[in-house]
Amino acid sequence: MMRIGRRSVLALAGRTALGLAAVGLAAGPARAEGEQLLVDQARITVDTFAGMEDMQGMRNMLARAKAVMVFPELLKGGFIIGGEGGSGLLLARNGQSGEWGAPAFYAMFAGSIGLQIGGEVSQVMLLIMTDKGLEAVFRNEFKLGGDASLAVGPVGRGVEASATTNMRDDIYAFSISKGLFGGVSLEGAVINARHSRNQAYYGRALTPRDIVMGPPGAAGTERLRGSLRAAAVAAK
């Protein structure tokens, strides 16, 4: 078993805390570049999930999903008091054309208190399967598992391909985690729209509903939307 010194743990917790705090900080003049970086990271996350053999259930569900949230880096760390957070994107499928719309920027945060030592970085995809789930996300301070039912498949293995015929939950979560905690806990996590980031990227004040339910928009999102299309096609 690997032994970790207290100094190393505190250092890791400190770095993770700074990462969590950075979720709410502006990036100054390069803000739009930061938004595009998140879009590109989200595309890599989608490609990673789509390329895993044990994610067939996720791909099948994605082909039927109303919307999807992608968090390329969900950071978790702490010493006694832990925290979890990161930035992500919400994209919704057009009900008529079936095409994915433009992404809206969101942030996730969850705190916990208990005996915990370590740190973790996770990639997370939330598949929103119902209109109720999508409407809940549009509200301010949407809470996973509270405002809409949540089912978690650890690294996708908990949801088989056949599950798409008997879905009961509004949102299904899939994660890939690396670190010392050994898992990601999303129940009770709060998700908020990042209005300043949406305005920085699109150049004007828009609500998340305006963005995701409107036309595709920014050309910089095409590769991300193409990865979502390809992942859904791979399920067939």
NUMI-40505 format. One record per atom (N, C-alpha, C, O): z, y, x; residue in three letters. Coordinates in steps of 0.02 Angstrom, whole numbers, plus 50000, padded with zeros to 5 digits. Example, Ala and Ser with C-alpha at 12.3 -4.5 7.8 and 13.67 -1.06 7.14 Angstrom:
NUMI-40505
503904971650660ala
503904977550615ala
503904983550660ala
504234983450712ala
503544988850642ser
503574994750684ser
503945000250645ser
504025005750670ser
end
This chain:
NUMI-40505
500004994050043met
500005000050000met
500005006250044met
500385006650093met
499595011050029met
499545017150067met
500145021650054met
500325022849996met
500475024150108arg
501055028650102arg
500825035750112arg
500425037250157arg
501085040150071ile
500885047150073ile
501495051450085ile
501985050950048ile
501475055550136gly
502035059950152gly
502115065450101gly
501645067450068gly
502745067850094arg
502885073150045arg
502485079350061arg
502245082750016arg
502405081050126arg
502035086950145arg
501305086450123arg
501015091250099arg
501015080450132ser
500315079450112ser
500235080050037ser
499755082950012ser
500725077250000val
500695077549927val
500735084649903val
500345086649859val
501195088549931leu
501275095549910leu
500655099549927leu
500445103949890leu
500355097949985ala
499735101550004ala
499185099949955ala
498815104449934ala
499125093549936leu
498615091549888leu
498735094849821leu
498265097249789leu
499365094949799ala
499525098149735ala
499355105549736ala
499115108349688ala
499505108749795gly
499355115849800gly
498615117249797gly
498405121949763gly
498215113149832arg
497485114149830arg
497225113049760arg
496785116749737arg
497485107949725thr
497265106549657thr
497455112149610thr
497075114149566thr
498065114849619ala
498285120449576ala
497825126449585ala
497675129949537ala
497615127649648leu
497155133249659leu
496495131949624leu
496175136449597leu
496285125549625gly
495665123749591gly
495715124949517gly
495235127349485gly
496295123149487leu
496385124249416leu
496395131649400leu
496115133749349leu
496715135549442ala
496745142749430ala
496055145849434ala
495895150649399ala
495625143049478ala
494955145749487ala
494535145149425ala
494035148649417ala
494735140549379val
494365139849317val
494325146449280val
493815147949248val
494855150549284gly
494875156649246gly
494685162849285gly
494755168349259gly
494445162149347leu
494295167949388leu
493555169649386leu
493135165149383leu
493405176049388ala
492705178149392ala
492455177449463ala
492855177349510ala
491805176949471ala
491515176149537ala
491145182349560ala
490735182049606ala
491295188049529gly
491005194349551gly
490265194649540gly
490005191949491gly
489895197949586pro
489185198949578pro
488775192549576pro
488235192349548pro
489045187049605ala
488675180749607ala
488825176349547ala
488695170349548ala
489095179349494arg
489325175449436arg
488775171149406arg
488885165349392arg
488175173949396ala
487625170149366ala
487435164249410ala
487245158949385ala
487485165049476glu
487345159449521glu
487855153949512glu
487695148049515glu
488485155849500gly
488995150949487gly
488875147049424gly
489005141049421gly
488615150349373glu
488455146949310glu
487885141949320glu
487905136449294glu
487385144049358gln
486825139449370gln
487045133449411gln
486795127949401gln
487515134549457leu
487785128949496leu
488115123949450leu
488035117849460leu
488495126249401leu
488825121749354leu
488305117849313leu
488395111949301leu
487775121249292val
487235117849256val
486935112249299val
486815106749275val
486815113749362asp
486525108749407asp
487005103049420asp
486795097249424asp
487645104549426gln
488145099249436gln
488185094849374gln
488285088749380gln
488125097849315ala
488145093949254ala
487555089049251ala
487625083449228ala
486975091249274arg
486385086849276arg
486515080849321arg
486345075149303arg
486815082049379ile
486965076549425ile
487465071749393ile
487405065649401ile
487945074349356thr
488425070149321thr
488085065749270thr
488225059749266thr
487635068549230val
487265064649180val
486865059249214val
486865053449191val
486525060849268asp
486125055949304asp
486565050349332asp
486365044549333asp
487165052149356thr
487635047149383thr
487855042249329thr
487835036249340thr
488055044749272phe
488255040449217phe
487675036049194phe
487765030049182phe
487095039149187ala
486515035449161ala
486305029849208ala
486005024949186ala
486445030549273gly
486225025649321gly
486715019949332gly
486565015349371gly
487295019949299met
487795014749309met
487665008849261met
487545009849202met
487695002849287glu
487554996949247glu
488034996149189glu
487834993949135glu
488674997849199asp
489164996849146asp
489215002749098asp
489695003349061asp
488705007049099met
488695012649053met
488165011748998met
487955016648968met
487965005648985gln
487465004448933gln
487725006748865gln
487355009548825gln
488375005448852gly
488665007748789gly
488635015248783gly
488495017848729gly
488765018848837met
488735026048837met
488025028348822met
487925033048783met
487525025248854arg
486835027248843arg
486625026148770arg
486285030248740arg
486835020448741asn
486675019148671asn
486985024348625asn
486665026548577asn
487595026348640met
487925031248598met
487625038148607met
487575042048560met
487425039748669leu
487105046148682leu
486465047048642leu
486315052548620leu
486105041548631ala
485485041848592ala
485615043748520ala
485155045948485ala
486235042948496arg
486405044548427arg
486885050448420arg
487055052448365arg
487095053148477ala
487605058348476ala
487345064948446ala
486765066648453ala
487795068448411lys
487645075148385lys
487655080248441lys
487255084948442lys
488105079248489ala
488195083948545ala
488535080348602ala
488775074648595ala
488555083648659val
488875080848718val
489205086348758val
488935091948763val
489785084848787met
490105089448834met
490125086048902met
490305080148907met
489925089748954val
489905086949022val
490355091149067val
490275097149073val
490835087749099phe
491285090949146phe
491175087749215phe
491415082149227phe
490805091149259pro
490645088149324pro
491255086949369pro
491265082149407pro
491765091249363glu
492375090549404glu
492985092349363glu
493125098249351glu
493345087249341leu
493975088349307leu
494525086849358leu
494615081149378leu
494895091949378leu
495395091349431leu
496075089849402leu
496285092849353leu
496435085249435lys
497105083549413lys
497545082749475lys
497355079449523lys
498135085749473gly
498585085049530gly
499255088149515gly
499325092249469gly
499755086249555gly
500415089249544gly
500955085249577gly
500855079549599gly
501545088149579phe
502145084749604phe
502685086149552phe
502955091649549phe
502855081149511ile
503305081549454ile
502955085049396ile
502905082249341ile
502715091249406ile
502345094749353ile
501605094249369ile
501375096549421ile
501235091249324gly
500525090249337gly
500085094549293gly
500325097449244gly
499465095049311gly
498985098849272gly
498295095849280gly
498165092249327gly
497875097449233glu
497205094649232glu
496735099849204glu
496895102949153glu
496165101049235gly
495715106049209gly
495055106349245gly
494975103549299gly
494585109749214gly
493925110549244gly
493455113949195gly
493615114949137gly
492865115649221ser
492355119049181ser
491815114049161ser
491675109349198ser
491505115249104gly
490985110749081gly
490515114149033gly
490545120249023gly
490075110149004leu
489545112748960leu
489525108748895leu
489665102748894leu
489355112148842leu
489235109048777leu
488495109748760leu
488225115248762leu
488165104148743leu
487475104248720leu
487445100448654leu
487775095348647leu
487035102748607ala
486955099448543ala
486225097748532ala
485775101048557ala
486125092448493arg
485445090148478arg
485185093548414arg
485545093948364arg
484575095848416asn
484265098748357asn
484155093248305asn
483845088148319asn
484415094448244gly
484375089248193gly
483675087548171gly
483565081948146gly
483195092048180gln
482515090748158gln
482075088148214gln
481725083048206gln
482085091448271ser
481655089448327ser
481965083948371ser
481615080348405ser
482635083448369gly
482975078648412gly
483055081048483gly
483325077448525gly
482815087148498glu
482855089848566glu
483535092948579glu
483865095448533glu
483745092748642trp
484375095848661trp
484285103348668trp
483805105748698trp
484765107148641gly
484745114448645gly
485055116948709gly
485195113048755gly
485145123448713ala
485425126548773ala
486175125048779ala
486505123848728ala
486445125048840pro
487155123548849pro
487605129748843pro
487415135148864pro
488185128748814ala
488705133948812ala
489265131948861ala
489405126048869ala
489565136848892phe
490075135648943phe
490765135048912phe
490955139048869phe
491135130048934tyr
491805128648909tyr
492275127148968tyr
492045126049024tyr
492925127048953ala
493425124949002ala
493925120248968ala
494055120948908ala
494185115549006met
494685110848980met
495325111449022met
495295112249083met
495905111148988phe
496535111149024phe
497045106948987phe
497085107148925phe
497445103149025ala
498005099448997ala
498565099349048ala
498435098549108ala
499175100249025gly
499755100049070gly
500215094449051gly
500225092248993gly
500605091949099ser
501085086649086ser
501665087249133ser
501605090049188ser
502245084549112ile
502845084549153ile
503095077449158ile
503175074049107ile
503225075049218gly
503475068249227gly
503465066349300gly
503295070449343gly
503625060249314leu
503635057849382leu
502935055949403leu
502705050549386leu
502595060349438gln
501905059049458gln
501775062349526gln
501965068049538gln
501445058649568ile
501275061049634ile
500545059149647ile
500355053349638ile
500145063849668gly
499465062149685gly
498965067449663gly
499155072949643gly
498345065749668gly
497815070249649gly
497205066249629gly
497135060449648gly
496755069349590glu
496185065749563glu
495625070549545glu
495755076149524glu
495015068349554val
494425071949531val
494035067249486val
493865061649507val
493875069249426ser
493515065049379ser
492885068549355ser
492865074649348ser
492375064549341gln
491795066849304gln
491875064149233gln
492005058249223gln
491785068449184val
491925066549115val
491345068549070val
491065073949076val
491165063949025met
490685065448972met
491015063948905met
491285058548895met
490985068648860leu
491235067848792leu
490645067448745leu
490275072348738leu
490555061848712leu
490005061048664leu
490275062648594leu
490725059248569leu
489995067748563ile
490215070048497ile
489755066948445ile
489155068548442ile
490035062348405met
489625058148362met
489575060648290met
489155058248252met
490005065348270thr
490025067548200thr
489975075148195thr
490125078748242thr
489775077448136asp
489765084648123asp
490475087448126asp
490585093148148asp
490965083548103lys
491665085748106lys
491875087048178lys
492215091948193lys
491675082648223gly
491855083548294gly
491545089748323gly
491865093348361gly
490915091048306leu
490575096848332leu
490875103248304leu
490965108148341leu
491025103348240glu
491325109248210glu
492005110648241glu
492195116448250glu
492385105448258ala
493035106348289ala
492965109648357ala
493375113948375ala
492455107848395val
492345110748461val
492185118148455val
492365122048499val
491845120148403phe
491665127148393phe
492275131548381phe
492235137648389phe
492845128648360arg
493445132548347arg
493755134748413arg
493625131848466arg
494165139948409asn
494545142148468asn
495095137048483asn
495435134748437asn
495195135448547glu
495715130848569glu
495685124248532glu
496175122148500glu
495125121048536phe
495045114348509phe
495455109348549phe
495445109548611phe
495825104948515lys
496265100148549lys
496005093148538lys
495925090848481lys
495865089548593leu
495615082748590leu
496145078148560leu
496725078248580leu
495935074148512gly
496395069548479gly
496795072648424gly
497115069048385gly
496785079348419gly
497155082748366gly
496695085348312gly
496795083948253gly
496185089048333asp
495705091948285asp
495145087048269asp
494795087948219asp
495055082048310ala
494545076948299ala
494765070648334ala
495075070948388ala
494625064848305ser
494855058548334ser
494485057148399ser
493895058648406ser
494845054148447leu
494585053048514leu
494675045748533leu
495215042948524leu
494145042748560ala
494185036048588ala
493985036448661ala
493495039848678ala
494355033048705val
494235033448776val
494005026748802val
494335021648791val
493445026648838gly
493205020648871gly
493275021448945gly
492895025348975gly
493755018048978pro
493845018849050pro
493225016749089pro
493055010849090pro
492905021549121val
492295020449159val
491765017049115val
491335013549141val
491815018049049gly
491305015449004gly
491405008348984gly
491075006148936gly
491845004449017arg
491904997349002arg
492244996048935arg
492184990548908arg
492605001048909gly
492964999948846gly
492525000548785gly
492754999048730gly
491905002648793val
491455003448735val
490824999448749val
490435001348793val
490724994148713glu
490134989948723glu
489534992748685glu
489614997148643glu
488944990248700ala
488334992648668ala
488364991648593ala
488094995748555ala
488684986248570ser
488724984848498ser
489164989748461ser
489144990048400ser
489574993648497ala
490024998348465ala
489655003748427ala
489945006948383ala
489025004848443thr
488655010148410thr
488535008648337thr
488365013248299thr
488625002448315thr
488515000748245thr
489155001148204thr
489145000448143thr
489725002348237asn
490365002548202asn
490805008148229asn
491385006948247asn
490535014048233met
490905019648262met
491375022648209met
491165023948153met
492005023748229arg
492495026548184arg
492765033248208arg
493055036948168arg
492685034748271asp
492975040748300asp
492455046348304asp
491845045048306asp
492705052548307asp
492255058348310asp
491985059348381asp
491405061348389asp
492395057848431ile
492205059148500ile
492375053048543ile
492915050148536ile
491925051248587tyr
492045045748635tyr
492015048648705tyr
491545052248723tyr
492515047048745ala
492565049648813ala
492425044248864ala
492645038548858ala
492035046148916phe
491875041648971phe
492035045449035phe
491905051449041phe
492325041949084ser
492505045349146ser
492395041049207ser
492415034849203ser
492285044349262ile
492255041249328ile
492775045049370ile
492715051149379ile
493275041549395ser
493825044849429ser
493905042449501ser
493805036549516ser
494105047049544lys
494265045549613lys
494905049249631lys
494955055349622lys
495405045649656gly
496025048849675gly
496625044349668gly
496555038249664gly
497215047249668leu
497835043449672leu
498155042149604leu
498605037949599leu
497935045649552phe
498235044449486phe
497955038149454phe
498305034849414phe
497345036449470gly
497065030249445gly
496825030449373gly
496765025149342gly
496695036149346gly
496445036549277gly
496465043649252gly
496805047949281gly
496095045049198val
496075051749170val
496345051449099val
496155047049061val
496795056049081ser
497085056249015ser
496855062648980ser
496995068149003ser
496505061848924leu
496215067548890leu
496555069048823leu
496435074348795leu
496965064548798glu
497295065648734glu
497715072048737glu
498135072748780glu
497585076548690gly
497965082748688gly
497685088348731gly
497945093848730gly
497165086948770ala
496865092148812ala
496555097548768ala
496285096148715ala
496615103748791val
496345109448753val
495685111648784val
495625112248845val
495195112948742ile
494535115048764ile
494385121948734ile
494435122848673ile
494225126648776asn
494075133548755asn
493375135548776asn
493135133648830asn
493055139548735ala
492405142448754ala
492525147748808ala
493015151448805ala
492075148148856arg
492105153248909arg
491605158748892arg
491035158648916arg
491815163448851his
491355168648826his
491075172948883his
490485174848881his
491485174448933ser
491245178548988ser
490695174949028ser
490225178149052ser
490765168549036arg
490265164749073arg
489625164049032arg
489075164249060arg
489695163248967asn
489095162948924asn
488715169548928asn
488095169548932asn
489075175148926gln
488745181648929gln
488425182748997gln
487875185449002gln
488765180549050ala
488495181349117ala
487845177449125ala
487375179749157ala
487815171549096tyr
487225167249106tyr
486635169349062tyr
486065169349083tyr
486795171148999tyr
486255172748952tyr
486115180248946tyr
485645182248912tyr
486535184448978gly
486395191548980gly
486585195348919gly
486445201348914gly
486915192148871arg
487135195648811arg
487695191548778arg
487765185548792arg
488065194748734ala
488625191448701ala
488365186748647ala
488045188948599ala
488505180348654leu
488305175348606leu
488885170648593leu
489275169148639leu
488945168148532thr
489455163148518thr
489185156348540thr
488585155448545thr
489635151548554pro
489395144848571pro
488935141848519pro
488455138448535pro
489075143248455arg
488645140748402arg
487945143748407arg
487445140148400arg
487905150248421asp
487245153548429asp
486855150248486asp
486245149448481asp
487205148448539ile
486865145748598ile
486625138648586ile
486025137248593ile
487085134148566val
486905127148563val
486465125348503val
486105120448504val
486515129448449met
486115128048390met
485465132048389met
485065131348343met
485365136148440gly
484755140248443gly
484215136948484gly
484245130948497gly
483705140848504pro
483165138148546pro
483415136248615pro
483955138548635pro
483035132048652pro
483255129748719pro
483465135248766pro
483945134348804pro
483125140948766gly
483355146648806gly
483195146048880gly
482635144448899gly
483695147348923ala
483605148148995ala
483215142349027ala
483355136549015ala
482725144249067ala
482315139249102ala
482725135049150ala
482545129349165ala
483275137849175gly
483695134349223gly
484055128349194gly
484375124549230gly
484015127449127thr
484355121749095thr
483875115949081thr
484105110749056thr
483235116749095glu
482745111649076glu
482885104849110glu
482825099649078glu
483065104949174arg
483185098649209arg
483795094949181arg
483785088849176arg
484305098649161leu
484885095549129leu
484685092349063leu
484855086649049leu
484315096149022arg
484105093348958arg
483635087448967arg
483635082848927arg
483225087749020gly
482785082049035gly
483185075849054gly
482985070249037gly
483735076749091ser
484155070949109ser
484475067849048ser
484525061749043ser
484685071949000leu
484965069348938leu
484435065548898leu
484575060248870leu
483825068148896arg
483285064548862arg
483155057848895arg
483075052748861arg
483125057848961ala
482975051648998ala
483535046548988ala
483395040548982ala
484155048748988ala
484715044148979ala
484695040848911ala
484835034848905ala
484515044748859ala
484465041948792ala
483885037048786ala
483945031948753ala
483325038548818val
482745034148817val
482915027548851val
482685022248830val
483325027848905ala
483505021748942ala
483925017048899ala
483985011148915ala
484205019548845ala
484615015348801ala
484195010948756ala
484445006048728ala
483565012548748lys
483145009048700lys
482845002748732lys
482474999148698lys
end
